[in-house]
Amino acid sequence: MKKNIQVFIDPPSHHFLQDRLFSSEKTRYAGDDLMAPHIYLRNYLEQQGIEVHTADLLPEQSNHHLNLYISFGLFRDYKRLKRRPDVILSAFFIFESPVVEPSIYRNVARLQDNFRRVFTWSDSASLLPFTKIPLNSRQFFWPQSFDQVHEPIWSRRDRKFLVMINANKLPRLYWHELYTERMRAVAHFSQHGEIDLYGIGWNEPSWRLGRTRIPYTFIRLYRYGLTHWQKIKPDPLLEAARRVYKGKAESKSNTLGNYAFALCFENSVLKGWITEKIFDCFFAGTIPVYLGAPDIEEYIPADCYIDMRKFSDYSSLEKFLKSLSASEIDGFRLRAREFLASSRYESFTKRAFANRFRQIIREDAEVNLDPPQ
């Protein structure tokens, strides 16, 4: 073992404690191989002689190792850990959008004072409305689970028109959010049954995301009352969504592969906020109608997707989609496939994410590891 180093990671949610962050077992909280980047990271570091666990498995007492603590969103124990001579608070990765988890951004001052480095997907100026103070951070890219297209799915030719795969959720903040815009898009295309909707929770009231101090018992009572109120006064957007709702997508890739186009809206409009959604479409050979990061073309060629910002409304989008010829549709698909095989995609790979940890370990433990392959 190299210098008796161990890495302990606090996951973004308690659902992934007890090393479930590195489990390939599919749950409602993890889509198609969503844990693959974390499994790859753990395998890479263990091949280099470094044990990796979730932070709840960090021993209470010194274990004669140099323990690097890294958080992906939870930060409950950092004050106690900072006092331990065998623990270094190496990094905090901000994985979540501020419209979903604003509490993280309100705590930026504490994070910067206690962690050696903070990683974000954006820049200080773009996040200032949420942090209120300048953020001194390093950039990282949301790591993707796959390196190439899903060939049998990508090759499908007989496809339906349009799909959206999203859970029925609402944001904690409404600043530049896109949850409600997704519902408006579905409402338009549902008028003539031209879209299929997949995801969880569409038969219930929308679930508001983010941490709250309200006891769960009161939340349940509120949702119970809201369910009955909506039977008396239905939400028109939810009613429209339910008309085209097809249930949970057991496999996102397989479901996407049944359609030519997919509404691919991030949860907010923020510079650099590029999650797995657009890549899921590329892997399945589905053309994404994208709305989200305003700088998307800096990372992904603009001819790989359809930019929703170019259309004044959903009627003009619909007209454009239906006007595309088979050869034009194939052009989008092929260019996306070429992008995935290019050097421009490298920043979003599991290897690039693991390389961030290689750099952290070199700086904090003064140990050089082999590059991830």
C-alpha positions in Angstrom: 0.0 0.0 0.0 1.3 3.4 -1.0 2.0 5.4 2.2 -0.9 3.8 4.0 -3.5 6.1 2.3 -7.2 5.6 2.4 -9.9 7.7 0.7 -13.3 8.2 2.3 -16.1 9.8 0.3 -19.3 11.3 1.6 -21.9 10.6 -1.1 -24.5 13.1 -2.3 -27.3 11.3 -0.4 -27.6 9.0 2.6 -29.0 6.4 0.2 -25.5 5.6 -0.9 -23.7 5.2 2.4 -22.4 1.8 3.5 -20.4 1.6 0.3 -23.5 1.6 -1.9 -21.9 4.5 -3.8 -19.8 1.8 -5.4 -22.5 -0.8 -6.0 -23.7 -1.7 -9.4 -27.1 -2.8 -8.0 -29.9 -0.8 -9.6 -32.1 1.2 -7.3 -34.7 3.9 -7.8 -32.0 6.5 -7.0 -29.6 5.2 -9.7 -30.4 5.0 -13.4 -28.6 2.9 -16.1 -25.1 2.3 -14.5 -25.3 5.7 -12.8 -22.7 4.5 -10.3 -20.2 3.4 -13.0 -17.9 6.5 -12.5 -17.6 5.8 -8.8 -17.0 2.1 -9.3 -14.4 2.9 -11.9 -12.8 5.4 -9.4 -12.7 2.9 -6.6 -11.2 0.1 -8.8 -8.6 2.5 -10.2 -7.4 3.6 -6.7 -7.5 0.1 -5.3 -5.3 -1.1 -8.2 -2.9 1.6 -7.0 -3.0 0.2 -3.5 -5.4 2.8 -2.0 -8.6 1.6 -0.2 -11.8 3.6 -0.9 -15.0 3.6 1.2 -17.9 5.9 1.9 -17.3 8.2 4.8 -19.6 6.5 7.3 -17.0 3.7 7.4 -14.2 5.9 8.5 -13.0 4.5 11.9 -13.8 6.7 14.9 -10.2 6.5 16.1 -7.0 6.9 14.3 -6.2 3.9 12.1 -2.6 4.7 11.4 -3.5 5.7 7.8 -3.5 9.1 6.1 -7.2 9.5 5.5 -8.3 11.8 2.7 -11.9 12.9 3.2 -13.9 14.0 0.1 -17.5 15.0 0.0 -19.9 14.8 -2.9 -22.6 16.9 -1.1 -22.9 15.8 2.5 -21.0 17.9 5.1 -22.3 16.9 8.5 -19.1 15.7 10.1 -16.4 18.0 8.7 -15.9 20.0 11.9 -15.2 16.8 13.9 -13.0 15.3 11.2 -11.0 18.5 10.8 -9.7 18.1 14.4 -8.2 14.7 13.7 -4.5 14.6 12.8 -5.0 11.6 10.5 -7.7 13.2 8.4 -7.3 15.7 5.6 -10.4 17.5 4.3 -9.2 17.3 0.7 -12.1 18.3 -1.5 -15.8 19.2 -1.7 -17.4 18.4 -5.1 -20.6 20.3 -5.7 -22.7 17.9 -7.8 -26.1 19.5 -7.3 -27.8 22.5 -8.9 -28.5 25.5 -6.6 -32.2 25.4 -7.5 -32.4 21.9 -6.0 -30.0 22.2 -3.0 -29.4 25.9 -2.2 -28.1 25.1 1.3 -24.8 23.9 -0.2 -24.3 27.3 -1.8 -25.3 29.2 1.3 -22.5 27.3 3.1 -19.8 28.1 0.6 -17.8 30.3 3.0 -17.6 27.4 5.5 -16.6 25.0 2.7 -13.8 27.2 1.5 -12.6 27.7 5.0 -12.4 24.0 5.8 -11.8 22.1 2.6 -8.5 22.4 0.8 -10.4 22.7 -2.5 -13.9 23.1 -3.9 -14.9 21.7 -7.3 -17.8 23.0 -9.3 -19.1 22.7 -12.8 -19.5 26.5 -13.3 -17.7 29.7 -12.4 -17.9 32.1 -9.5 -19.7 34.9 -11.4 -22.5 32.5 -12.5 -23.0 31.1 -9.0 -22.8 34.5 -7.2 -26.6 34.9 -6.9 -26.6 31.8 -4.8 -23.3 31.9 -2.9 -23.4 35.7 -2.2 -19.6 35.7 -2.0 -17.0 34.9 -4.6 -16.3 31.2 -4.9 -12.7 30.0 -5.3 -13.2 26.7 -7.1 -11.7 24.3 -9.6 -13.8 23.0 -12.5 -14.9 19.5 -13.0 -17.3 17.8 -15.4 -20.1 15.5 -14.6 -18.6 12.1 -15.2 -20.5 9.8 -17.7 -21.0 6.1 -17.2 -20.3 5.1 -20.8 -17.5 5.8 -23.4 -19.4 4.9 -26.6 -22.9 4.3 -28.0 -25.0 1.3 -27.1 -24.7 -0.3 -30.5 -27.8 -2.5 -30.6 -30.0 0.4 -29.3 -28.3 3.1 -31.4 -28.8 1.0 -34.6 -32.6 0.9 -34.2 -34.4 2.4 -37.2 -38.0 2.0 -36.4 -38.6 4.8 -33.9 -41.5 6.7 -32.6 -41.6 10.6 -32.6 -40.8 12.2 -29.2 -40.2 11.2 -25.6 -39.3 12.8 -22.3 -37.9 10.9 -19.3 -38.1 12.9 -16.0 -39.5 12.4 -12.6 -42.3 14.6 -11.4 -40.4 17.1 -9.3 -40.3 20.8 -8.4 -37.2 22.8 -7.4 -36.4 24.4 -4.0 -35.7 27.7 -5.8 -37.4 29.0 -8.9 -34.5 31.2 -10.3 -34.0 30.1 -13.9 -35.4 26.6 -13.2 -36.7 24.3 -15.9 -38.9 21.8 -14.1 -42.0 23.8 -14.9 -40.8 24.4 -18.5 -40.6 20.6 -19.0 -44.2 20.4 -17.9 -45.3 23.2 -20.4 -43.4 21.4 -23.2 -45.2 18.1 -22.4 -48.5 19.9 -22.2 -48.1 21.2 -25.8 -47.1 17.9 -27.3 -49.7 16.0 -25.3 -52.6 17.9 -27.1 -52.4 15.4 -30.0 -50.6 12.6 -28.3 -47.3 13.3 -29.9 -45.1 12.6 -26.9 -44.7 9.8 -24.5 -43.7 10.6 -20.9 -41.7 8.3 -18.6 -40.5 8.7 -15.1 -41.6 8.3 -11.5 -44.3 10.2 -9.5 -46.6 11.5 -12.3 -49.6 9.9 -10.7 -49.0 12.0 -7.6 -48.5 15.6 -6.7 -45.1 17.0 -7.7 -42.3 16.4 -5.2 -40.3 19.4 -4.0 -36.6 18.7 -3.9 -33.9 19.8 -1.5 -33.3 19.7 2.2 -35.8 21.2 4.5 -36.2 21.5 8.3 -39.9 20.7 8.0 -40.5 17.3 9.7 -41.3 14.5 7.3 -44.6 13.8 9.1 -45.8 17.3 8.1 -44.7 16.8 4.6 -46.7 13.6 4.3 -49.8 15.4 5.7 -49.3 18.2 3.2 -49.0 15.8 0.3 -52.0 13.9 1.5 -54.1 17.1 1.5 -52.7 18.2 -1.8 -53.6 14.9 -3.4 -57.2 15.3 -2.4 -57.3 19.0 -3.3 -56.0 18.2 -6.9 -58.9 15.8 -7.3 -61.2 18.8 -6.7 -59.1 21.4 -8.6 -56.7 19.5 -11.0 -53.4 21.1 -12.0 -53.8 21.5 -15.8 -50.1 20.8 -16.4 -50.2 17.6 -14.4 -53.4 16.5 -16.1 -51.7 17.0 -19.5 -48.7 15.0 -18.4 -50.9 12.1 -17.1 -52.6 11.8 -20.5 -49.3 10.7 -22.1 -47.7 9.1 -19.1 -46.3 5.6 -19.8 -44.9 4.7 -16.3 -41.4 4.2 -15.1 -38.6 3.6 -17.7 -37.0 0.4 -16.6 -34.0 1.2 -18.8 -33.4 4.7 -19.8 -31.2 3.7 -22.8 -33.7 1.1 -24.1 -36.6 3.5 -23.7 -34.8 6.4 -25.4 -33.8 4.1 -28.2 -37.5 3.7 -29.2 -37.7 7.4 -30.2 -36.2 9.7 -32.8 -36.2 12.8 -30.5 -36.2 13.5 -26.8 -36.9 16.7 -24.8 -33.7 17.1 -22.9 -34.1 19.9 -20.5 -31.7 20.4 -17.5 -33.2 21.4 -14.2 -31.9 25.0 -14.6 -30.3 27.4 -16.9 -26.8 27.8 -15.6 -23.4 28.1 -17.2 -21.6 24.8 -17.2 -24.5 22.8 -15.8 -24.3 19.8 -18.2 -25.5 16.6 -16.7 -26.0 13.1 -18.0 -29.2 13.9 -19.9 -27.8 14.9 -23.3 -25.3 12.1 -23.3 -27.9 9.5 -22.5 -29.6 10.6 -25.8 -26.3 10.3 -27.7 -25.6 6.8 -26.4 -29.1 5.6 -27.6 -29.0 7.3 -31.0 -31.8 9.7 -30.0 -31.6 13.4 -31.0 -31.9 15.7 -27.9 -33.9 18.9 -28.0 -31.6 20.6 -25.5 -32.3 23.5 -23.0 -30.0 24.2 -20.1 -26.4 25.4 -20.1 -26.1 28.6 -22.1 -22.5 27.7 -23.0 -23.4 24.2 -24.1 -21.7 24.7 -27.5 -18.4 25.3 -25.9 -18.3 21.7 -24.8 -20.6 19.9 -27.3 -20.7 20.7 -31.0 -23.9 22.5 -31.8 -24.7 20.2 -34.8 -25.1 17.2 -32.5 -28.4 18.4 -30.9 -31.3 20.7 -31.5 -31.1 23.9 -29.5 -34.5 24.8 -28.0 -33.4 28.5 -27.8 -33.7 28.8 -31.5 -37.5 28.4 -31.4 -40.0 31.0 -30.3 -42.5 28.4 -29.1 -43.2 24.7 -29.1 -45.4 24.9 -32.3 -42.3 26.1 -34.2 -40.2 23.4 -32.7 -42.8 20.8 -33.6 -42.9 22.0 -37.2 -39.1 21.9 -37.4 -38.9 18.3 -36.0 -41.5 17.1 -38.5 -39.7 18.7 -41.4 -36.4 16.9 -40.9 -35.7 14.2 -43.5 -34.3 10.8 -42.7 -30.8 11.9 -43.9 -30.9 15.0 -41.7 -31.9 12.9 -38.7 -29.1 10.5 -39.4 -26.7 13.4 -39.7 -27.5 14.5 -36.1 -27.0 10.9 -34.9 -23.7 10.4 -36.7 -22.2 13.7 -35.5 -23.1 12.9 -31.9 -21.4 9.5 -32.3 -18.3 11.1 -33.7 -18.2 13.6 -30.8 -18.3 10.7 -28.3 -15.2 9.2 -30.0 -13.4 12.5 -30.1 -11.0 14.2 -27.6 -13.7 16.8 -26.8 -15.6 14.1 -24.9 -12.6 13.1 -22.8 -13.4 15.7 -20.1 -16.7 14.0 -19.3 -15.3 10.5 -19.0 -14.7 8.3 -16.0 -11.0 8.5 -16.6 -11.0 12.3 -16.4 -12.9 12.1 -13.1 -10.5 9.6 -11.7 -7.6 11.8 -12.8 -9.0 14.6 -10.5 -8.4 12.2 -7.6 -5.0 11.3 -8.8 -4.1 15.0 -8.7 -5.6 15.4 -5.2 -3.6 12.5 -3.9 -0.4 13.8 -5.4 -1.0 17.2 -3.8 -2.2 16.1 -0.4 -0.3 12.8 0.2 2.7 13.6 -2.0 2.3 10.2 -3.9 2.4 9.8 -7.6 -0.1 7.3 -9.1 -0.2 5.8 -12.5 -2.6 7.6 -14.9 -6.1 6.0 -15.2 -6.5 4.0 -18.3 
